[in-house]
Amino acid sequence: MKYAAIARYTPDASTIAKARPAHREYLTGLIEQGKLVMSGPFTDDRGGLLIYEAETPAEVEKLVAEDPF
């Protein structure tokens, strides 16, 4: 089943820049595992949308909690 999550970014651009490489590496791993369908930032860069493939909401919550972003 697919689940969508909306991420809201901090207004501190330097915090976002520091976390983004590890976040993207994490997302690449999820794609390889078949657990992430798609993701990307909103055009205003104040947040983003992630679409997960998971069996339960609890699994999605775990994936979100483990994201270094």
N, CA, C and O atoms as a Tinker XYZ file with bonds, in Angstrom:
   276  protein
     1  N      0.833000   -1.157000    0.000000    73     2
     2  CA     0.000000    0.000000    0.000000    64     1     3
     3  C      0.897000    1.246000    0.000000    63     2     4     5
     4  O      1.977000    1.254000    0.591000    81     3
     5  N      0.434000    2.262000   -0.658000    73     3     6
     6  CA     1.207000    3.503000   -0.728000    64     5     7
     7  C      0.732000    4.478000    0.355000    63     6     8     9
     8  O     -0.458000    4.587000    0.648000    81     7
     9  N      1.710000    5.181000    0.935000    73     7    10
    10  CA     1.453000    6.185000    1.957000    64     9    11
    11  C      2.211000    7.444000    1.581000    63    10    12    13
    12  O      3.352000    7.376000    1.122000    81    11
    13  N      1.581000    8.589000    1.775000    73    11    14
    14  CA     2.233000    9.867000    1.490000    64    13    15
    15  C      2.566000   10.572000    2.801000    63    14    16    17
    16  O      1.811000   10.505000    3.772000    81    15
    17  N      3.696000   11.241000    2.806000    73    15    18
    18  CA     4.110000   12.044000    3.956000    64    17    19
    19  C      4.570000   13.397000    3.449000    63    18    20    21
    20  O      5.240000   13.499000    2.421000    81    19
    21  N      4.207000   14.419000    4.176000    73    19    22
    22  CA     4.654000   15.768000    3.851000    64    21    23
    23  C      5.687000   16.183000    4.896000    63    22    24    25
    24  O      5.430000   16.131000    6.099000    81    23
    25  N      6.844000   16.590000    4.419000    73    23    26
    26  CA     7.909000   17.069000    5.307000    64    25    27
    27  C      7.891000   18.591000    5.283000    63    26    28    29
    28  O      7.784000   19.206000    4.222000    81    27
    29  N      7.997000   19.183000    6.451000    73    27    30
    30  CA     8.123000   20.642000    6.543000    64    29    31
    31  C      9.541000   20.939000    6.991000    63    30    32    33
    32  O      9.989000   20.462000    8.033000    81    31
    33  N     10.235000   21.726000    6.202000    73    31    34
    34  CA    11.626000   22.042000    6.486000    64    33    35
    35  C     11.746000   23.174000    7.495000    63    34    36    37
    36  O     10.861000   24.021000    7.620000    81    35
    37  N     12.850000   23.164000    8.201000    73    35    38
    38  CA    13.205000   24.279000    9.059000    64    37    39
    39  C     13.523000   25.491000    8.172000    63    38    40    41
    40  O     13.981000   25.314000    7.043000    81    39
    41  N     13.296000   26.691000    8.650000    73    39    42
    42  CA    13.657000   27.867000    7.846000    64    41    43
    43  C     15.169000   28.105000    7.791000    63    42    44    45
    44  O     15.629000   28.969000    7.044000    81    43
    45  N     15.939000   27.354000    8.567000    73    43    46
    46  CA    17.399000   27.505000    8.598000    64    45    47
    47  C     18.025000   26.746000    7.422000    63    46    48    49
    48  O     18.176000   25.525000    7.474000    81    47
    49  N     18.381000   27.466000    6.383000    73    47    50
    50  CA    18.913000   26.854000    5.163000    64    49    51
    51  C     20.202000   26.078000    5.402000    63    50    52    53
    52  O     20.448000   25.083000    4.720000    81    51
    53  N     21.020000   26.500000    6.338000    73    51    54
    54  CA    22.280000   25.783000    6.584000    64    53    55
    55  C     22.015000   24.413000    7.213000    63    54    56    57
    56  O     22.735000   23.457000    6.926000    81    55
    57  N     21.013000   24.308000    8.048000    73    55    58
    58  CA    20.645000   23.018000    8.629000    64    57    59
    59  C     20.166000   22.065000    7.535000    63    58    60    61
    60  O     20.523000   20.887000    7.525000    81    59
    61  N     19.370000   22.578000    6.631000    73    59    62
    62  CA    18.877000   21.773000    5.509000    64    61    63
    63  C     20.055000   21.312000    4.659000    63    62    64    65
    64  O     20.140000   20.133000    4.317000    81    63
    65  N     20.950000   22.206000    4.320000    73    63    66
    66  CA    22.099000   21.873000    3.475000    64    65    67
    67  C     22.982000   20.802000    4.118000    63    66    68    69
    68  O     23.496000   19.926000    3.422000    81    67
    69  N     23.160000   20.865000    5.423000    73    67    70
    70  CA    23.991000   19.870000    6.118000    64    69    71
    71  C     23.350000   18.496000    6.119000    63    70    72    73
    72  O     24.042000   17.487000    5.989000    81    71
    73  N     22.037000   18.448000    6.265000    73    71    74
    74  CA    21.330000   17.164000    6.380000    64    73    75
    75  C     20.991000   16.528000    5.029000    63    74    76    77
    76  O     20.792000   15.316000    4.951000    81    75
    77  N     20.925000   17.317000    3.989000    73    75    78
    78  CA    20.433000   16.821000    2.697000    64    77    79
    79  C     21.257000   15.665000    2.115000    63    78    80    81
    80  O     20.647000   14.726000    1.602000    81    79
    81  N     22.582000   15.663000    2.156000    73    79    82
    82  CA    23.320000   14.526000    1.570000    64    81    83
    83  C     22.975000   13.187000    2.238000    63    82    84    85
    84  O     22.764000   12.192000    1.545000    81    83
    85  N     22.916000   13.152000    3.559000    73    83    86
    86  CA    22.568000   11.904000    4.254000    64    85    87
    87  C     21.116000   11.514000    3.974000    63    86    88    89
    88  O     20.795000   10.333000    3.849000    81    87
    89  N     20.256000   12.507000    3.879000    73    87    90
    90  CA    18.841000   12.268000    3.554000    64    89    91
    91  C     18.721000   11.620000    2.184000    63    90    92    93
    92  O     18.002000   10.634000    2.019000    81    91
    93  N     19.416000   12.166000    1.212000    73    91    94
    94  CA    19.339000   11.609000   -0.154000    64    93    95
    95  C     19.922000   10.201000   -0.220000    63    94    96    97
    96  O     19.409000    9.349000   -0.945000    81    95
    97  N     20.977000    9.957000    0.525000    73    95    98
    98  CA    21.555000    8.607000    0.579000    64    97    99
    99  C     20.543000    7.630000    1.192000    63    98   100   101
   100  O     20.373000    6.513000    0.703000    81    99
   101  N     19.890000    8.055000    2.243000    73    99   102
   102  CA    18.868000    7.237000    2.887000    64   101   103
   103  C     17.735000    6.933000    1.903000    63   102   104   105
   104  O     17.294000    5.788000    1.804000    81   103
   105  N     17.265000    7.944000    1.182000    73   103   106
   106  CA    16.185000    7.747000    0.225000    64   105   107
   107  C     16.597000    6.814000   -0.904000    63   106   108   109
   108  O     15.790000    6.008000   -1.366000    81   107
   109  N     17.841000    6.912000   -1.352000    73   107   110
   110  CA    18.334000    6.001000   -2.389000    64   109   111
   111  C     18.237000    4.558000   -1.905000    63   110   112   113
   112  O     17.828000    3.670000   -2.653000    81   111
   113  N     18.613000    4.332000   -0.651000    73   111   114
   114  CA    18.498000    2.993000   -0.078000    64   113   115
   115  C     17.057000    2.510000   -0.040000    63   114   116   117
   116  O     16.789000    1.340000   -0.312000    81   115
   117  N     16.125000    3.402000    0.296000    73   115   118
   118  CA    14.714000    3.020000    0.318000    64   117   119
   119  C     14.206000    2.671000   -1.079000    63   118   120   121
   120  O     13.424000    1.735000   -1.247000    81   119
   121  N     14.655000    3.427000   -2.076000    73   119   122
   122  CA    14.265000    3.125000   -3.456000    64   121   123
   123  C     14.764000    1.734000   -3.835000    63   122   124   125
   124  O     14.027000    0.942000   -4.422000    81   123
   125  N     16.003000    1.446000   -3.501000    73   123   126
   126  CA    16.590000    0.139000   -3.821000    64   125   127
   127  C     15.851000   -1.002000   -3.121000    63   126   128   129
   128  O     15.791000   -2.115000   -3.643000    81   127
   129  N     15.291000   -0.731000   -1.951000    73   127   130
   130  CA    14.528000   -1.733000   -1.204000    64   129   131
   131  C     13.063000   -1.807000   -1.646000    63   130   132   133
   132  O     12.318000   -2.668000   -1.177000    81   131
   133  N     12.652000   -0.914000   -2.541000    73   131   134
   134  CA    11.262000   -0.882000   -2.977000    64   133   135
   135  C     10.331000   -0.245000   -1.963000    63   134   136   137
   136  O      9.122000   -0.472000   -2.005000    81   135
   137  N     10.880000    0.557000   -1.042000    73   135   138
   138  CA    10.070000    1.163000    0.016000    64   137   139
   139  C      9.741000    2.633000   -0.248000    63   138   140   141
   140  O      8.936000    3.222000    0.474000    81   139
   141  N     10.351000    3.230000   -1.272000    73   139   142
   142  CA    10.054000    4.611000   -1.632000    64   141   143
   143  C      9.662000    4.659000   -3.097000    63   142   144   145
   144  O     10.414000    4.216000   -3.965000    81   143
   145  N      8.482000    5.197000   -3.368000    73   143   146
   146  CA     7.970000    5.285000   -4.734000    64   145   147
   147  C      8.506000    6.533000   -5.412000    63   146   148   149
   148  O      8.989000    6.479000   -6.543000    81   147
   149  N      8.420000    7.657000   -4.714000    73   147   150
   150  CA     8.932000    8.917000   -5.250000    64   149   151
   151  C      9.007000    9.940000   -4.125000    63   150   152   153
   152  O      8.357000    9.797000   -3.090000    81   151
   153  N      9.813000   10.974000   -4.349000    73   151   154
   154  CA     9.917000   12.052000   -3.376000    64   153   155
   155  C     10.511000   13.279000   -4.040000    63   154   156   157
   156  O     11.126000   13.199000   -5.103000    81   155
   157  N     10.314000   14.409000   -3.394000    73   155   158
   158  CA    10.919000   15.625000   -3.907000    64   157   159
   159  C     10.463000   16.839000   -3.131000    63   158   160   161
   160  O      9.437000   16.805000   -2.451000    81   159
   161  N     11.231000   17.917000   -3.234000    73   159   162
   162  CA    10.885000   19.148000   -2.530000    64   161   163
   163  C      9.789000   19.915000   -3.260000    63   162   164   165
   164  O      9.606000   19.771000   -4.469000    81   163
   165  N      9.071000   20.725000   -2.507000    73   163   166
   166  CA     8.117000   21.646000   -3.111000    64   165   167
   167  C      8.900000   22.780000   -3.773000    63   166   168   169
   168  O     10.057000   23.017000   -3.426000    81   167
   169  N      8.293000   23.466000   -4.703000    73   167   170
   170  CA     9.001000   24.503000   -5.453000    64   169   171
   171  C      9.464000   25.664000   -4.581000    63   170   172   173
   172  O     10.418000   26.358000   -4.933000    81   171
   173  N      8.803000   25.882000   -3.452000    73   171   174
   174  CA     9.242000   26.962000   -2.567000    64   173   175
   175  C     10.318000   26.493000   -1.582000    63   174   176   177
   176  O     10.808000   27.290000   -0.782000    81   175
   177  N     10.687000   25.219000   -1.630000    73   175   178
   178  CA    11.715000   24.602000   -0.781000    64   177   179
   179  C     11.429000   24.765000    0.711000    63   178   180   181
   180  O     12.347000   24.839000    1.528000    81   179
   181  N     10.142000   24.819000    1.051000    73   179   182
   182  CA     9.771000   24.877000    2.468000    64   181   183
   183  C      9.327000   23.509000    2.976000    63   182   184   185
   184  O      8.938000   23.365000    4.135000    81   183
   185  N      9.388000   22.506000    2.102000    73   183   186
   186  CA     8.978000   21.163000    2.477000    64   185   187
   187  C      9.032000   20.256000    1.272000    63   186   188   189
   188  O      9.496000   20.645000    0.201000    81   187
   189  N      8.555000   19.049000    1.458000    73   187   190
   190  CA     8.577000   18.099000    0.362000    64   189   191
   191  C      7.542000   17.007000    0.569000    63   190   192   193
   192  O      6.921000   16.906000    1.626000    81   191
   193  N      7.373000   16.194000   -0.464000    73   191   194
   194  CA     6.430000   15.085000   -0.459000    64   193   195
   195  C      7.205000   13.791000   -0.657000    63   194   196   197
   196  O      8.085000   13.706000   -1.513000    81   195
   197  N      6.871000   12.791000    0.141000    73   195   198
   198  CA     7.470000   11.469000    0.014000    64   197   199
   199  C      6.340000   10.458000   -0.095000    63   198   200   201
   200  O      5.367000   10.535000    0.655000    81   199
   201  N      6.455000    9.520000   -1.012000    73   199   202
   202  CA     5.448000    8.467000   -1.164000    64   201   203
   203  C      6.138000    7.133000   -0.931000    63   202   204   205
   204  O      7.026000    6.725000   -1.680000    81   203
   205  N      5.702000    6.468000    0.130000    73   203   206
   206  CA     6.301000    5.205000    0.565000    64   205   207
   207  C      5.440000    4.024000    0.135000    63   206   208   209
   208  O      4.235000    4.163000   -0.077000    81   207
   209  N      6.063000    2.879000    0.012000    73   207   210
   210  CA     5.392000    1.596000   -0.184000    64   209   211
   211  C      5.626000    0.820000    1.097000    63   210   212   213
   212  O      6.767000    0.512000    1.441000    81   211
   213  N      4.536000    0.496000    1.814000    73   211   214
   214  CA     4.675000   -0.188000    3.094000    64   213   215
   215  C      3.427000   -1.017000    3.380000    63   214   216   217
   216  O      2.377000   -0.825000    2.767000    81   215
   217  N      3.569000   -1.930000    4.314000    73   215   218
   218  CA     2.447000   -2.775000    4.705000    64   217   219
   219  C      1.538000   -2.096000    5.728000    63   218   220   221
   220  O      0.326000   -2.315000    5.726000    81   219
   221  N      2.120000   -1.274000    6.599000    73   219   222
   222  CA     1.341000   -0.668000    7.685000    64   221   223
   223  C      1.766000    0.780000    7.921000    63   222   224   225
   224  O      2.868000    1.179000    7.544000    81   223
   225  N      0.895000    1.557000    8.541000    73   223   226
   226  CA     1.299000    2.914000    8.924000    64   225   227
   227  C      2.491000    2.907000    9.881000    63   226   228   229
   228  O      3.328000    3.808000    9.830000    81   227
   229  N      2.573000    1.911000   10.742000    73   227   230
   230  CA     3.698000    1.826000   11.680000    64   229   231
   231  C      5.022000    1.669000   10.941000    63   230   232   233
   232  O      6.040000    2.211000   11.370000    81   231
   233  N      5.014000    0.936000    9.844000    73   231   234
   234  CA     6.238000    0.783000    9.043000    64   233   235
   235  C      6.651000    2.129000    8.452000    63   234   236   237
   236  O      7.838000    2.456000    8.421000    81   235
   237  N      5.698000    2.893000    7.993000    73   235   238
   238  CA     5.993000    4.221000    7.435000    64   237   239
   239  C      6.540000    5.134000    8.527000    63   238   240   241
   240  O      7.508000    5.860000    8.300000    81   239
   241  N      5.935000    5.104000    9.692000    73   239   242
   242  CA     6.423000    5.923000   10.800000    64   241   243
   243  C      7.873000    5.599000   11.131000    63   242   244   245
   244  O      8.655000    6.493000   11.454000    81   243
   245  N      8.231000    4.323000   11.053000    73   243   246
   246  CA     9.615000    3.905000   11.303000    64   245   247
   247  C     10.539000    4.452000   10.216000    63   246   248   249
   248  O     11.624000    4.948000   10.518000    81   247
   249  N     10.117000    4.365000    8.960000    73   247   250
   250  CA    10.933000    4.880000    7.856000    64   249   251
   251  C     11.158000    6.383000    8.009000    63   250   252   253
   252  O     12.264000    6.874000    7.786000    81   251
   253  N     10.126000    7.098000    8.384000    73   251   254
   254  CA    10.231000    8.545000    8.562000    64   253   255
   255  C     11.165000    8.848000    9.744000    63   254   256   257
   256  O     12.018000    9.731000    9.652000    81   255
   257  N     11.003000    8.129000   10.829000    73   255   258
   258  CA    11.823000    8.374000   12.022000    64   257   259
   259  C     13.314000    8.092000   11.776000    63   258   260   261
   260  O     14.175000    8.718000   12.394000    81   259
   261  N     13.612000    7.162000   10.884000    73   259   262
   262  CA    15.000000    6.816000   10.598000    64   261   263
   263  C     15.656000    7.731000    9.569000    63   262   264   265
   264  O     16.863000    7.642000    9.345000    81   263
   265  N     14.887000    8.593000    8.952000    73   263   266
   266  CA    15.421000    9.515000    7.948000    64   265   267
   267  C     16.265000   10.581000    8.650000    63   266   268   269
   268  O     15.773000   11.250000    9.559000    81   267
   269  N     17.525000   10.750000    8.245000    73   267   270
   270  CA    18.389000   11.742000    8.902000    64   269   271
   271  C     17.953000   13.190000    8.682000    63   270   272   273
   272  O     18.495000   14.096000    9.315000    81   271
   273  N     17.010000   13.416000    7.817000    73   271   274
   274  CA    16.526000   14.767000    7.556000    64   273   275
   275  C     15.663000   15.229000    8.690000    63   274   276
   276  O     15.154000   16.350000    8.662000    81   275
